[in-house]
Amino acid sequence: MKLALFDLDHTLLPLDSDYSWGNFTAQRGWNDPVDFVRRNDAFYAQYKAGTLDINDYVRFATDAMRRQGASNSIAAHEDYMRAVIRPAITPEALELVRQHQRAGDVVVIVTATNEFVTRPIAEAFGVDELLAVELERDLSPGGSGWFTGEIKGVPSFREGKVTRVEQWLAERGLGWKDADMTFYSDSINDLPLLEHAHHPIATNPDEPLRAIATQRGWRILDLF
């Protein structure tokens, strides 16, 4: 199998979809905007520094939509796609995905952002296969059926991306040796999966990843 894996935020998108979704909902009055932006900025700084606790962040990031419920959240996300995401999808990023699809590669988006935020974004890129942070739902008798704020299974974050891709392959009766794997990412957080890829491509890389890619002779792609 020829496999093309893409990180999402700052790789295919010139923004962080989770961060911008939080700010978008704060602007709609779902949170105190000053306090929310302060905390959102703090978590984002931790992510860039490689110190983020993904469980704490997911509780924070899903708090408002848990309180708003499914209908309001889904409607808000449709507005978010129109106002923020679709205008941010560049022809260059879309063409990169299409090149792999035309070549017959299996394209998978592998992101540390949660599935609620990213599923419609993957669809906008024409990608069916998405490995995102999965969210637990309240499926207890009489439960809401909506998100609880907890992560379901292994989060697709740092080393967890390696685990999730390995699980994805195993579900298809495959292992690492059965896939010729290309992985595009901007972040030093994705170093574990980049090291597993046959063709690691540092895409719009942050400074730590650019330094490693240069040292190791990896391809560097400045898409934006």
ABEGO torsion letter per residue (X at the ends): XBBBBBBABGAABABBAAAAAAAAAAAAGABBAAAAAAAAAAAAAAAAAGABBAAAAAAAAAAAAAAAEAAAAAAAAAAAAAAAAAAABBAAAAAAAAAAAAAGBBBBBBBABBAAAAAAAAAAAGBABBBBBBBBBBABBGBAGBBAGBBBEBBBBEAAAAAAAAAAAAAAGBBAAABBBBBBBABAAAAAAAAABABBBBBGBBAAAAAAAAAAGBBBBBAX
